[in-house]
Amino acid sequence: MAKGYKIKSSNRSTPEPTFSKVLEESSTSSLLSESVAEPADVQNSPSSTVCSASAESLTSPTNDHQQNHEHDQCRKVPILHHIIVERYEGDKSGDMFHGEGVAYFQGGHIYKGSFSHGLMHGHGEYIWSDGLKYQGDFKLSVPMGHGTYTWLDGSTYEGEVHKGVRHGVGVYKCAKTFTVYRGQWYLGKRQGQGVMYYNQAATSWYKGQWVNNCREGWGTRCYPSENVYEGQWRNSVRHGEGTMRWVQLDQQYSGQWVNGIQDGKGTHTWLRKRVPCSQYPRMNEYTGEFVQGQRHGQGQFFYASGAVYCGDWQRDKKHGQGRYTFENGRVYEGEFIKDCMAEFPAFTPDDSSNRASQSSTSSSPLGSDMVLNIQALLSRLPEAHRDQELKQVEYAVVRHIGLLREIYNFYSCLGHEQSSDKIFPLTHLQFSRFLMDCKVHQHGITVAQMDRLLNDEVHSPFAAILPRECISYIIIVAYHICHKDIESSNNILAACFSKLMRQNIIPNAKHVKGPLFCHPVHAAVAYNYSDRCWEIYQALCKASSIQSDTFLTARQFVWMLKDLYLYDSELTVSKVLEILSVDSPAICDGTYSNLDLEMSFLEFFEALLGCAEVKGQTDIESQIDTNHQEDTVLRSLQVCAASSKSFEKLIINFFFFFLTITLKL
């Protein structure tokens, strides 16, 4: 064939210019492969503050939908007709290229593959002069059927091709951004059902409907942070009905969206994870109207504590007319201004019992949810002074209410897993630890005696204590310790409470002592045996006396260890007395001892833990490198490390042995 021969064009009309360009118009192909990389995980970030209905804005600026439009254009692959052939090597039929051959075109383009009657037809490979390569099916000199495009930067498309463009089902992989699209195409653009992976780890992806290269219709978007949105899209932004889940914040919004922002009716839920013994099993939830990502209009907020607000909202705050139902059932209905009640609430009682108590509690400075239970103390005082005594002690509590709440929250979390909500009820066991930390039991009254003063009957150490009960207990203990030292007979309850706060609680609270709660590993392991030890403690108390409320004494504890054959060269009677006197010096001060002092369950349990540590001390020491005996700092670090690793084993072995022998007896 003569040089300069042109490949014949099919009888079909030339495809539209928007599909491709003929090589007569452009002899080189664009090497910019399609890029569909999205920016980092910039998303709506809801407020995590739920202590009041006034929370931060539910939205922040987002450019999740913004695409690189230059790279997102469909590759315009030239239609292969009217191309001048400079040289041909291969099979012919007469003067026509027919069979297998290689054609070298003007401009440096090369085709290797099947020819039919002068046209590229069948399977072949076309390489443009700038490196773009197509391998696949040809029909009448046009890429048509199934094929693979490979760009110079390593990006590829493999799938169905129609008139030189991606059309049908195919996979596009971008070498530069590691994005991958698998799904349907229409005239070179993503359209139909498909999934797009936006990073190499495939942790950021979208699966759903596409229109004209944009997320459009219903789809699911998983972000690198593991946050997930499932719902409707328009022009690659969240628009319509959908649900967004913020995994790290444990929050969820389900409702209407407008241009990527919560707008319309919806429900925002704070899905706080509750660990065992958490105080509130419910979640915080708002259901109502949103405007530009904020609670605005009519809505209801259900608090985890049980309180409910229903009414007007403005910019995330209760504002306008509303009805607030407190945890105890009391109701305030009226105007709210910037999240606050416009006037002092005139409560609507929910039942006759509330109505009867309204007059006695409505004027309390502590509020209706902090009613003190100190009637037994008030009955000791002259009747004419009781109201004044109650008022004054309430005012004394108000002065320290912030610290008292901190103390309650701090001690209620001891022994529990780490939790973001930190709303556990305080137990009697933790309250006993609080009293011992504050050295209240060193004023001539033991923890066991305080237990007897606070409760008429024996209670479980794991029973819950509400905040108002905790404060009432502190007042009762303060009176029994300090009332003899108060000279004035007026406002004696307030004076006793203030003195205990000043001398014991403020200097010592939150400085945890004892082997149970001072280390999280100790508490986590020891709590596995707390129930069985409580059963044994009760059995020992009953065996020691015919009285049901009798506590175990230090002497009986020492004898118990002897009866169980637990004494040896490491755990001696002197060592046990030393363990008992760490928190209770009155038991043994080095010179004198008083083994008839009663032991509460906390003291009994922590004494067992102390014995377990002593029994295992030799095992811990054997793990320490003897080559560094002179390096005291290194030795100390090794002791700590070995102790942490060995403690669980020691506790398990000791308690298993202790429980087994005790149950046999």
BELCOR-V703082 format. One line per field, one symbol per residue. phi: phi as a letter, one per 20 degrees, with the letter a starting at -180 (. if undefined). A space follows every 50 residues. Layout:
phi: ???
//
This chain:
phi: .ffnfdffefffffgfgffadfffebecefefffdcfdfffecfcffeec fcfecfgfcbgccgefdefffefffeeffebldeeebccqfccmedfboe acddefonecccqecblndfboeacddffeofcccrecclmcgbocacec efenfcccrfcclncfbpdacdceffdmfcdcrecblncfboeacddebf fmedbccrecblmdfbodadddegfmfcccrecblmcfboeacddeffel cbccrecclncfboeacdceeffdegmffdeedebdcrecclndfboead ddeffofcdcrecblmcfboeacddffenfcdcredclmcffbffefdfe bfffffeffedfeffenfecffdcffffffeggfeffffffffffffgfd fffffffgffffefndffcfelceffdffffffffffelffednbeffff gffecfcfcffdfecfgffgffffffffffedffeeffeelfffffffff ffedfffdfmdfcnffdfcffgffffffdffffffffffffffeaeffdf dfdffffffgfffelefbfeddffffffffefecgffbdnddcceeffdf fffffffffffffffdffffffeefffcfeeffffffffffffffegfff fffffffffffffff
//
